[in-house]
Amino acid sequence: MGFVIMQIRKVLLNYGAKSDTITIIFGFGLICFALARQAGYLFTS
């Protein structure tokens, strides 16, 4: 999980340098989705 978050953060930082707001928001949504899925796995198992 930590690896995935780091990869997403790296992508976000790369796009953030271009100040592409839409991409940043989309990436943030992906992070929230990943965290929600992870929490779901924890609660269901």
mmCIF entry with sequence, helices, sheets and N, C-alpha, C, O atoms, coordinates in Angstrom:
data_MODEL
# 
_entry.id   MODEL 
# 
_entity.id                         1 
_entity.type                       polymer 
_entity.pdbx_number_of_molecules   1 
# 
_entity_poly.entity_id                      1 
_entity_poly.type                           'polypeptide(L)' 
_entity_poly.nstd_linkage                   no 
_entity_poly.nstd_monomer                   no 
_entity_poly.pdbx_seq_one_letter_code       MGFVIMQIRKVLLNYGAKSDTITIIFGFGLICFALARQAGYLFTS 
_entity_poly.pdbx_seq_one_letter_code_can   MGFVIMQIRKVLLNYGAKSDTITIIFGFGLICFALARQAGYLFTS 
_entity_poly.pdbx_strand_id                 A 
# 
loop_
_entity_poly_seq.entity_id 
_entity_poly_seq.num 
_entity_poly_seq.mon_id 
_entity_poly_seq.hetero 
1 1  MET n 
1 2  GLY n 
1 3  PHE n 
1 4  VAL n 
1 5  ILE n 
1 6  MET n 
1 7  GLN n 
1 8  ILE n 
1 9  ARG n 
1 10 LYS n 
1 11 VAL n 
1 12 LEU n 
1 13 LEU n 
1 14 ASN n 
1 15 TYR n 
1 16 GLY n 
1 17 ALA n 
1 18 LYS n 
1 19 SER n 
1 20 ASP n 
1 21 THR n 
1 22 ILE n 
1 23 THR n 
1 24 ILE n 
1 25 ILE n 
1 26 PHE n 
1 27 GLY n 
1 28 PHE n 
1 29 GLY n 
1 30 LEU n 
1 31 ILE n 
1 32 CYS n 
1 33 PHE n 
1 34 ALA n 
1 35 LEU n 
1 36 ALA n 
1 37 ARG n 
1 38 GLN n 
1 39 ALA n 
1 40 GLY n 
1 41 TYR n 
1 42 LEU n 
1 43 PHE n 
1 44 THR n 
1 45 SER n 
# 
_struct_asym.id          A 
_struct_asym.entity_id   1 
# 
loop_
_struct_conf.conf_type_id 
_struct_conf.id 
_struct_conf.pdbx_PDB_helix_id 
_struct_conf.beg_label_comp_id 
_struct_conf.beg_label_asym_id 
_struct_conf.beg_label_seq_id 
_struct_conf.pdbx_beg_PDB_ins_code 
_struct_conf.end_label_comp_id 
_struct_conf.end_label_asym_id 
_struct_conf.end_label_seq_id 
_struct_conf.pdbx_end_PDB_ins_code 
_struct_conf.beg_auth_comp_id 
_struct_conf.beg_auth_asym_id 
_struct_conf.beg_auth_seq_id 
_struct_conf.end_auth_comp_id 
_struct_conf.end_auth_asym_id 
_struct_conf.end_auth_seq_id 
_struct_conf.pdbx_PDB_helix_class 
_struct_conf.details 
_struct_conf.pdbx_PDB_helix_length 
HELX_P HELX_P1 AA1 GLY A 2  ? GLY A 16 ? GLY A 2  GLY A 16 1 ? 15 
HELX_P HELX_P2 AA2 THR A 21 ? THR A 44 ? THR A 21 THR A 44 1 ? 24 
# 
_struct_conf_type.id          HELX_P 
_struct_conf_type.criteria    ? 
_struct_conf_type.reference   ? 
# 
loop_
_atom_site.group_PDB 
_atom_site.id 
_atom_site.type_symbol 
_atom_site.label_atom_id 
_atom_site.label_alt_id 
_atom_site.label_comp_id 
_atom_site.label_asym_id 
_atom_site.label_entity_id 
_atom_site.label_seq_id 
_atom_site.pdbx_PDB_ins_code 
_atom_site.Cartn_x 
_atom_site.Cartn_y 
_atom_site.Cartn_z 
_atom_site.occupancy 
_atom_site.B_iso_or_equiv 
_atom_site.pdbx_formal_charge 
_atom_site.auth_seq_id 
_atom_site.auth_comp_id 
_atom_site.auth_asym_id 
_atom_site.auth_atom_id 
_atom_site.pdbx_PDB_model_num 
ATOM 1   N N  . MET A 1 1  ? 0.837   -1.203  0.000   1.00 0.00 ? 1  MET A N  1 
ATOM 2   C CA . MET A 1 1  ? 0.000   0.000   0.000   1.00 0.00 ? 1  MET A CA 1 
ATOM 3   C C  . MET A 1 1  ? 0.869   1.249   0.000   1.00 0.00 ? 1  MET A C  1 
ATOM 4   O O  . MET A 1 1  ? 0.636   2.180   -0.771  1.00 0.00 ? 1  MET A O  1 
ATOM 5   N N  . GLY A 1 2  ? 1.872   1.261   0.870   1.00 0.00 ? 2  GLY A N  1 
ATOM 6   C CA . GLY A 1 2  ? 2.750   2.426   0.946   1.00 0.00 ? 2  GLY A CA 1 
ATOM 7   C C  . GLY A 1 2  ? 3.412   2.709   -0.392  1.00 0.00 ? 2  GLY A C  1 
ATOM 8   O O  . GLY A 1 2  ? 3.579   3.863   -0.786  1.00 0.00 ? 2  GLY A O  1 
ATOM 9   N N  . PHE A 1 3  ? 3.791   1.627   -1.095  1.00 0.00 ? 3  PHE A N  1 
ATOM 10  C CA . PHE A 1 3  ? 4.435   1.785   -2.396  1.00 0.00 ? 3  PHE A CA 1 
ATOM 11  C C  . PHE A 1 3  ? 3.502   2.462   -3.388  1.00 0.00 ? 3  PHE A C  1 
ATOM 12  O O  . PHE A 1 3  ? 3.911   3.343   -4.144  1.00 0.00 ? 3  PHE A O  1 
ATOM 13  N N  . VAL A 1 4  ? 2.239   2.037   -3.376  1.00 0.00 ? 4  VAL A N  1 
ATOM 14  C CA . VAL A 1 4  ? 1.256   2.617   -4.291  1.00 0.00 ? 4  VAL A CA 1 
ATOM 15  C C  . VAL A 1 4  ? 1.076   4.102   -4.009  1.00 0.00 ? 4  VAL A C  1 
ATOM 16  O O  . VAL A 1 4  ? 1.036   4.919   -4.928  1.00 0.00 ? 4  VAL A O  1 
ATOM 17  N N  . ILE A 1 5  ? 0.965   4.445   -2.711  1.00 0.00 ? 5  ILE A N  1 
ATOM 18  C CA . ILE A 1 5  ? 0.793   5.847   -2.338  1.00 0.00 ? 5  ILE A CA 1 
ATOM 19  C C  . ILE A 1 5  ? 1.991   6.666   -2.796  1.00 0.00 ? 5  ILE A C  1 
ATOM 20  O O  . ILE A 1 5  ? 1.826   7.784   -3.284  1.00 0.00 ? 5  ILE A O  1 
ATOM 21  N N  . MET A 1 6  ? 3.198   6.121   -2.643  1.00 0.00 ? 6  MET A N  1 
ATOM 22  C CA . MET A 1 6  ? 4.401   6.844   -3.056  1.00 0.00 ? 6  MET A CA 1 
ATOM 23  C C  . MET A 1 6  ? 4.397   7.072   -4.563  1.00 0.00 ? 6  MET A C  1 
ATOM 24  O O  . MET A 1 6  ? 4.763   8.150   -5.032  1.00 0.00 ? 6  MET A O  1 
ATOM 25  N N  . GLN A 1 7  ? 3.980   6.053   -5.326  1.00 0.00 ? 7  GLN A N  1 
ATOM 26  C CA . GLN A 1 7  ? 3.915   6.183   -6.775  1.00 0.00 ? 7  GLN A CA 1 
ATOM 27  C C  . GLN A 1 7  ? 2.926   7.272   -7.177  1.00 0.00 ? 7  GLN A C  1 
ATOM 28  O O  . GLN A 1 7  ? 3.217   8.097   -8.043  1.00 0.00 ? 7  GLN A O  1 
ATOM 29  N N  . ILE A 1 8  ? 1.753   7.268   -6.539  1.00 0.00 ? 8  ILE A N  1 
ATOM 30  C CA . ILE A 1 8  ? 0.739   8.271   -6.849  1.00 0.00 ? 8  ILE A CA 1 
ATOM 31  C C  . ILE A 1 8  ? 1.252   9.656   -6.485  1.00 0.00 ? 8  ILE A C  1 
ATOM 32  O O  . ILE A 1 8  ? 1.047   10.613  -7.231  1.00 0.00 ? 8  ILE A O  1 
ATOM 33  N N  . ARG A 1 9  ? 1.924   9.767   -5.329  1.00 0.00 ? 9  ARG A N  1 
ATOM 34  C CA . ARG A 1 9  ? 2.460   11.063  -4.903  1.00 0.00 ? 9  ARG A CA 1 
ATOM 35  C C  . ARG A 1 9  ? 3.492   11.558  -5.909  1.00 0.00 ? 9  ARG A C  1 
ATOM 36  O O  . ARG A 1 9  ? 3.534   12.746  -6.226  1.00 0.00 ? 9  ARG A O  1 
ATOM 37  N N  . LYS A 1 10 ? 4.330   10.640  -6.415  1.00 0.00 ? 10 LYS A N  1 
ATOM 38  C CA . LYS A 1 10 ? 5.354   11.029  -7.385  1.00 0.00 ? 10 LYS A CA 1 
ATOM 39  C C  . LYS A 1 10 ? 4.705   11.574  -8.653  1.00 0.00 ? 10 LYS A C  1 
ATOM 40  O O  . LYS A 1 10 ? 5.139   12.586  -9.204  1.00 0.00 ? 10 LYS A O  1 
ATOM 41  N N  . VAL A 1 11 ? 3.658   10.888  -9.104  1.00 0.00 ? 11 VAL A N  1 
ATOM 42  C CA . VAL A 1 11 ? 2.934   11.344  -10.293 1.00 0.00 ? 11 VAL A CA 1 
ATOM 43  C C  . VAL A 1 11 ? 2.298   12.705  -10.033 1.00 0.00 ? 11 VAL A C  1 
ATOM 44  O O  . VAL A 1 11 ? 2.349   13.600  -10.876 1.00 0.00 ? 11 VAL A O  1 
ATOM 45  N N  . LEU A 1 12 ? 1.694   12.847  -8.840  1.00 0.00 ? 12 LEU A N  1 
ATOM 46  C CA . LEU A 1 12 ? 1.053   14.114  -8.492  1.00 0.00 ? 12 LEU A CA 1 
ATOM 47  C C  . LEU A 1 12 ? 2.059   15.245  -8.471  1.00 0.00 ? 12 LEU A C  1 
ATOM 48  O O  . LEU A 1 12 ? 1.766   16.342  -8.946  1.00 0.00 ? 12 LEU A O  1 
ATOM 49  N N  . LEU A 1 13 ? 3.249   14.995  -7.924  1.00 0.00 ? 13 LEU A N  1 
ATOM 50  C CA . LEU A 1 13 ? 4.270   16.035  -7.855  1.00 0.00 ? 13 LEU A CA 1 
ATOM 51  C C  . LEU A 1 13 ? 4.733   16.420  -9.254  1.00 0.00 ? 13 LEU A C  1 
ATOM 52  O O  . LEU A 1 13 ? 4.974   17.594  -9.532  1.00 0.00 ? 13 LEU A O  1 
ATOM 53  N N  . ASN A 1 14 ? 4.858   15.418  -10.142 1.00 0.00 ? 14 ASN A N  1 
ATOM 54  C CA . ASN A 1 14 ? 5.272   15.699  -11.512 1.00 0.00 ? 14 ASN A CA 1 
ATOM 55  C C  . ASN A 1 14 ? 4.248   16.572  -12.224 1.00 0.00 ? 14 ASN A C  1 
ATOM 56  O O  . ASN A 1 14 ? 4.611   17.541  -12.892 1.00 0.00 ? 14 ASN A O  1 
ATOM 57  N N  . TYR A 1 15 ? 2.963   16.231  -12.084 1.00 0.00 ? 15 TYR A N  1 
ATOM 58  C CA . TYR A 1 15 ? 1.916   17.019  -12.719 1.00 0.00 ? 15 TYR A CA 1 
ATOM 59  C C  . TYR A 1 15 ? 1.717   18.338  -11.997 1.00 0.00 ? 15 TYR A C  1 
ATOM 60  O O  . TYR A 1 15 ? 1.356   19.341  -12.612 1.00 0.00 ? 15 TYR A O  1 
ATOM 61  N N  . GLY A 1 16 ? 1.953   18.337  -10.677 1.00 0.00 ? 16 GLY A N  1 
ATOM 62  C CA . GLY A 1 16 ? 1.803   19.560  -9.899  1.00 0.00 ? 16 GLY A CA 1 
ATOM 63  C C  . GLY A 1 16 ? 2.772   20.632  -10.378 1.00 0.00 ? 16 GLY A C  1 
ATOM 64  O O  . GLY A 1 16 ? 2.470   21.824  -10.316 1.00 0.00 ? 16 GLY A O  1 
ATOM 65  N N  . ALA A 1 17 ? 3.943   20.202  -10.859 1.00 0.00 ? 17 ALA A N  1 
ATOM 66  C CA . ALA A 1 17 ? 4.930   21.145  -11.365 1.00 0.00 ? 17 ALA A CA 1 
ATOM 67  C C  . ALA A 1 17 ? 4.371   21.868  -12.586 1.00 0.00 ? 17 ALA A C  1 
ATOM 68  O O  . ALA A 1 17 ? 4.755   22.999  -12.883 1.00 0.00 ? 17 ALA A O  1 
ATOM 69  N N  . LYS A 1 18 ? 3.459   21.199  -13.288 1.00 0.00 ? 18 LYS A N  1 
ATOM 70  C CA . LYS A 1 18 ? 2.824   21.816  -14.452 1.00 0.00 ? 18 LYS A CA 1 
ATOM 71  C C  . LYS A 1 18 ? 1.553   22.552  -14.043 1.00 0.00 ? 18 LYS A C  1 
ATOM 72  O O  . LYS A 1 18 ? 0.870   23.156  -14.870 1.00 0.00 ? 18 LYS A O  1 
ATOM 73  N N  . SER A 1 19 ? 1.253   22.486  -12.746 1.00 0.00 ? 19 SER A N  1 
ATOM 74  C CA . SER A 1 19 ? 0.062   23.128  -12.175 1.00 0.00 ? 19 SER A CA 1 
ATOM 75  C C  . SER A 1 19 ? -1.202  22.782  -12.955 1.00 0.00 ? 19 SER A C  1 
ATOM 76  O O  . SER A 1 19 ? -2.001  23.657  -13.289 1.00 0.00 ? 19 SER A O  1 
ATOM 77  N N  . ASP A 1 20 ? -1.366  21.498  -13.236 1.00 0.00 ? 20 ASP A N  1 
ATOM 78  C CA . ASP A 1 20 ? -2.567  21.026  -13.926 1.00 0.00 ? 20 ASP A CA 1 
ATOM 79  C C  . ASP A 1 20 ? -3.607  20.683  -12.862 1.00 0.00 ? 20 ASP A C  1 
ATOM 80  O O  . ASP A 1 20 ? -3.627  19.571  -12.333 1.00 0.00 ? 20 ASP A O  1 
ATOM 81  N N  . THR A 1 21 ? -4.456  21.635  -12.560 1.00 0.00 ? 21 THR A N  1 
ATOM 82  C CA . THR A 1 21 ? -5.401  21.485  -11.455 1.00 0.00 ? 21 THR A CA 1 
ATOM 83  C C  . THR A 1 21 ? -6.291  20.258  -11.610 1.00 0.00 ? 21 THR A C  1 
ATOM 84  O O  . THR A 1 21 ? -6.522  19.531  -10.644 1.00 0.00 ? 21 THR A O  1 
ATOM 85  N N  . ILE A 1 22 ? -6.791  20.026  -12.820 1.00 0.00 ? 22 ILE A N  1 
ATOM 86  C CA . ILE A 1 22 ? -7.697  18.900  -13.038 1.00 0.00 ? 22 ILE A CA 1 
ATOM 87  C C  . ILE A 1 22 ? -6.997  17.581  -12.721 1.00 0.00 ? 22 ILE A C  1 
ATOM 88  O O  . ILE A 1 22 ? -7.581  16.696  -12.095 1.00 0.00 ? 22 ILE A O  1 
ATOM 89  N N  . THR A 1 23 ? -5.754  17.456  -13.151 1.00 0.00 ? 23 THR A N  1 
ATOM 90  C CA . THR A 1 23 ? -5.008  16.224  -12.901 1.00 0.00 ? 23 THR A CA 1 
ATOM 91  C C  . THR A 1 23 ? -4.756  16.036  -11.416 1.00 0.00 ? 23 THR A C  1 
ATOM 92  O O  . THR A 1 23 ? -4.825  14.915  -10.912 1.00 0.00 ? 23 THR A O  1 
ATOM 93  N N  . ILE A 1 24 ? -4.462  17.132  -10.705 1.00 0.00 ? 24 ILE A N  1 
ATOM 94  C CA . ILE A 1 24 ? -4.223  17.051  -9.261  1.00 0.00 ? 24 ILE A CA 1 
ATOM 95  C C  . ILE A 1 24 ? -5.481  16.581  -8.550  1.00 0.00 ? 24 ILE A C  1 
ATOM 96  O O  . ILE A 1 24 ? -5.420  15.717  -7.674  1.00 0.00 ? 24 ILE A O  1 
ATOM 97  N N  . ILE A 1 25 ? -6.635  17.155  -8.929  1.00 0.00 ? 25 ILE A N  1 
ATOM 98  C CA . ILE A 1 25 ? -7.899  16.761  -8.305  1.00 0.00 ? 25 ILE A CA 1 
ATOM 99  C C  . ILE A 1 25 ? -8.192  15.292  -8.605  1.00 0.00 ? 25 ILE A C  1 
ATOM 100 O O  . ILE A 1 25 ? -8.633  14.550  -7.728  1.00 0.00 ? 25 ILE A O  1 
ATOM 101 N N  . PHE A 1 26 ? -7.944  14.878  -9.850  1.00 0.00 ? 26 PHE A N  1 
ATOM 102 C CA . PHE A 1 26 ? -8.175  13.489  -10.236 1.00 0.00 ? 26 PHE A CA 1 
ATOM 103 C C  . PHE A 1 26 ? -7.274  12.558  -9.432  1.00 0.00 ? 26 PHE A C  1 
ATOM 104 O O  . PHE A 1 26 ? -7.714  11.514  -8.953  1.00 0.00 ? 26 PHE A O  1 
ATOM 105 N N  . GLY A 1 27 ? -6.009  12.946  -9.289  1.00 0.00 ? 27 GLY A N  1 
ATOM 106 C CA . GLY A 1 27 ? -5.059  12.142  -8.525  1.00 0.00 ? 27 GLY A CA 1 
ATOM 107 C C  . GLY A 1 27 ? -5.464  12.053  -7.067  1.00 0.00 ? 27 GLY A C  1 
ATOM 108 O O  . GLY A 1 27 ? -5.345  11.000  -6.442  1.00 0.00 ? 27 GLY A O  1 
ATOM 109 N N  . PHE A 1 28 ? -5.948  13.176  -6.524  1.00 0.00 ? 28 PHE A N  1 
ATOM 110 C CA . PHE A 1 28 ? -6.399  13.191  -5.131  1.00 0.00 ? 28 PHE A CA 1 
ATOM 111 C C  . PHE A 1 28 ? -7.575  12.238  -4.954  1.00 0.00 ? 28 PHE A C  1 
ATOM 112 O O  . PHE A 1 28 ? -7.678  11.544  -3.943  1.00 0.00 ? 28 PHE A O  1 
ATOM 113 N N  . GLY A 1 29 ? -8.457  12.211  -5.946  1.00 0.00 ? 29 GLY A N  1 
ATOM 114 C CA . GLY A 1 29 ? -9.593  11.294  -5.910  1.00 0.00 ? 29 GLY A CA 1 
ATOM 115 C C  . GLY A 1 29 ? -9.124  9.842   -5.924  1.00 0.00 ? 29 GLY A C  1 
ATOM 116 O O  . GLY A 1 29 ? -9.690  8.992   -5.237  1.00 0.00 ? 29 GLY A O  1 
ATOM 117 N N  . LEU A 1 30 ? -8.079  9.564   -6.716  1.00 0.00 ? 30 LEU A N  1 
ATOM 118 C CA . LEU A 1 30 ? -7.537  8.208   -6.764  1.00 0.00 ? 30 LEU A CA 1 
ATOM 119 C C  . LEU A 1 30 ? -6.981  7.800   -5.409  1.00 0.00 ? 30 LEU A C  1 
ATOM 120 O O  . LEU A 1 30 ? -7.171  6.666   -4.969  1.00 0.00 ? 30 LEU A O  1 
ATOM 121 N N  . ILE A 1 31 ? -6.289  8.735   -4.743  1.00 0.00 ? 31 ILE A N  1 
ATOM 122 C CA . ILE A 1 31 ? -5.724  8.440   -3.423  1.00 0.00 ? 31 ILE A CA 1 
ATOM 123 C C  . ILE A 1 31 ? -6.847  8.136   -2.441  1.00 0.00 ? 31 ILE A C  1 
ATOM 124 O O  . ILE A 1 31 ? -6.763  7.176   -1.675  1.00 0.00 ? 31 ILE A O  1 
ATOM 125 N N  . CYS A 1 32 ? -7.899  8.954   -2.461  1.00 0.00 ? 32 CYS A N  1 
ATOM 126 C CA . CYS A 1 32 ? -9.033  8.737   -1.554  1.00 0.00 ? 32 CYS A CA 1 
ATOM 127 C C  . CYS A 1 32 ? -9.663  7.374   -1.832  1.00 0.00 ? 32 CYS A C  1 
ATOM 128 O O  . CYS A 1 32 ? -10.015 6.644   -0.906  1.00 0.00 ? 32 CYS A O  1 
ATOM 129 N N  . PHE A 1 33 ? -9.802  7.039   -3.110  1.00 0.00 ? 33 PHE A N  1 
ATOM 130 C CA . PHE A 1 33 ? -10.388 5.758   -3.490  1.00 0.00 ? 33 PHE A CA 1 
ATOM 131 C C  . PHE A 1 33 ? -9.520  4.603   -3.000  1.00 0.00 ? 33 PHE A C  1 
ATOM 132 O O  . PHE A 1 33 ? -10.033 3.602   -2.501  1.00 0.00 ? 33 PHE A O  1 
ATOM 133 N N  . ALA A 1 34 ? -8.195  4.746   -3.146  1.00 0.00 ? 34 ALA A N  1 
ATOM 134 C CA . ALA A 1 34 ? -7.270  3.696   -2.710  1.00 0.00 ? 34 ALA A CA 1 
ATOM 135 C C  . ALA A 1 34 ? -7.348  3.511   -1.206  1.00 0.00 ? 34 ALA A C  1 
ATOM 136 O O  . ALA A 1 34 ? -7.357  2.383   -0.714  1.00 0.00 ? 34 ALA A O  1 
ATOM 137 N N  . LEU A 1 35 ? -7.404  4.621   -0.472  1.00 0.00 ? 35 LEU A N  1 
ATOM 138 C CA . LEU A 1 35 ? -7.490  4.542   0.988   1.00 0.00 ? 35 LEU A CA 1 
ATOM 139 C C  . LEU A 1 35 ? -8.818  3.919   1.412   1.00 0.00 ? 35 LEU A C  1 
ATOM 140 O O  . LEU A 1 35 ? -8.862  3.123   2.349   1.00 0.00 ? 35 LEU A O  1 
ATOM 141 N N  . ALA A 1 36 ? -9.894  4.282   0.724   1.00 0.00 ? 36 ALA A N  1 
ATOM 142 C CA . ALA A 1 36 ? -11.213 3.740   1.056   1.00 0.00 ? 36 ALA A CA 1 
ATOM 143 C C  . ALA A 1 36 ? -11.237 2.229   0.808   1.00 0.00 ? 36 ALA A C  1 
ATOM 144 O O  . ALA A 1 36 ? -11.791 1.473   1.605   1.00 0.00 ? 36 ALA A O  1 
ATOM 145 N N  . ARG A 1 37 ? -10.631 1.797   -0.305  1.00 0.00 ? 37 ARG A N  1 
ATOM 146 C CA . ARG A 1 37 ? -10.565 0.365   -0.602  1.00 0.00 ? 37 ARG A CA 1 
ATOM 147 C C  . ARG A 1 37 ? -9.756  -0.352  0.462   1.00 0.00 ? 37 ARG A C  1 
ATOM 148 O O  . ARG A 1 37 ? -10.136 -1.429  0.919   1.00 0.00 ? 37 ARG A O  1 
ATOM 149 N N  . GLN A 1 38 ? -8.634  0.251   0.857   1.00 0.00 ? 38 GLN A N  1 
ATOM 150 C CA . GLN A 1 38 ? -7.780  -0.363  1.869   1.00 0.00 ? 38 GLN A CA 1 
ATOM 151 C C  . GLN A 1 38 ? -8.536  -0.497  3.178   1.00 0.00 ? 38 GLN A C  1 
ATOM 152 O O  . GLN A 1 38 ? -8.458  -1.531  3.842   1.00 0.00 ? 38 GLN A O  1 
ATOM 153 N N  . ALA A 1 39 ? -9.272  0.551   3.555   1.00 0.00 ? 39 ALA A N  1 
ATOM 154 C CA . ALA A 1 39 ? -10.061 0.519   4.788   1.00 0.00 ? 39 ALA A CA 1 
ATOM 155 C C  . ALA A 1 39 ? -11.133 -0.559  4.675   1.00 0.00 ? 39 ALA A C  1 
ATOM 156 O O  . ALA A 1 39 ? -11.423 -1.255  5.648   1.00 0.00 ? 39 ALA A O  1 
ATOM 157 N N  . GLY A 1 40 ? -11.719 -0.697  3.493   1.00 0.00 ? 40 GLY A N  1 
ATOM 158 C CA . GLY A 1 40 ? -12.739 -1.713  3.274   1.00 0.00 ? 40 GLY A CA 1 
ATOM 159 C C  . GLY A 1 40 ? -12.174 -3.107  3.463   1.00 0.00 ? 40 GLY A C  1 
ATOM 160 O O  . GLY A 1 40 ? -12.824 -3.972  4.050   1.00 0.00 ? 40 GLY A O  1 
ATOM 161 N N  . TYR A 1 41 ? -10.955 -3.328  2.965   1.00 0.00 ? 41 TYR A N  1 
ATOM 162 C CA . TYR A 1 41 ? -10.318 -4.627  3.138   1.00 0.00 ? 41 TYR A CA 1 
ATOM 163 C C  . TYR A 1 41 ? -10.079 -4.907  4.613   1.00 0.00 ? 41 TYR A C  1 
ATOM 164 O O  . TYR A 1 41 ? -10.274 -6.029  5.079   1.00 0.00 ? 41 TYR A O  1 
ATOM 165 N N  . LEU A 1 42 ? -9.653  -3.878  5.348   1.00 0.00 ? 42 LEU A N  1 
ATOM 166 C CA . LEU A 1 42 ? -9.365  -4.062  6.771   1.00 0.00 ? 42 LEU A CA 1 
ATOM 167 C C  . LEU A 1 42 ? -10.633 -4.429  7.530   1.00 0.00 ? 42 LEU A C  1 
ATOM 168 O O  . LEU A 1 42 ? -10.620 -5.309  8.391   1.00 0.00 ? 42 LEU A O  1 
ATOM 169 N N  . PHE A 1 43 ? -11.731 -3.745  7.204   1.00 0.00 ? 43 PHE A N  1 
ATOM 170 C CA . PHE A 1 43 ? -12.973 -3.977  7.937   1.00 0.00 ? 43 PHE A CA 1 
ATOM 171 C C  . PHE A 1 43 ? -13.614 -5.310  7.569   1.00 0.00 ? 43 PHE A C  1 
ATOM 172 O O  . PHE A 1 43 ? -14.242 -5.942  8.418   1.00 0.00 ? 43 PHE A O  1 
ATOM 173 N N  . THR A 1 44 ? -13.469 -5.748  6.321   1.00 0.00 ? 44 THR A N  1 
ATOM 174 C CA . THR A 1 44 ? -14.140 -6.970  5.891   1.00 0.00 ? 44 THR A CA 1 
ATOM 175 C C  . THR A 1 44 ? -13.358 -8.214  6.292   1.00 0.00 ? 44 THR A C  1 
ATOM 176 O O  . THR A 1 44 ? -13.948 -9.285  6.440   1.00 0.00 ? 44 THR A O  1 
ATOM 177 N N  . SER A 1 45 ? -12.049 -8.098  6.469   1.00 0.00 ? 45 SER A N  1 
ATOM 178 C CA . SER A 1 45 ? -11.240 -9.278  6.779   1.00 0.00 ? 45 SER A CA 1 
ATOM 179 C C  . SER A 1 45 ? -11.109 -9.527  8.273   1.00 0.00 ? 45 SER A C  1 
ATOM 180 O O  . SER A 1 45 ? -10.456 -10.485 8.684   1.00 0.00 ? 45 SER A O  1 
# 
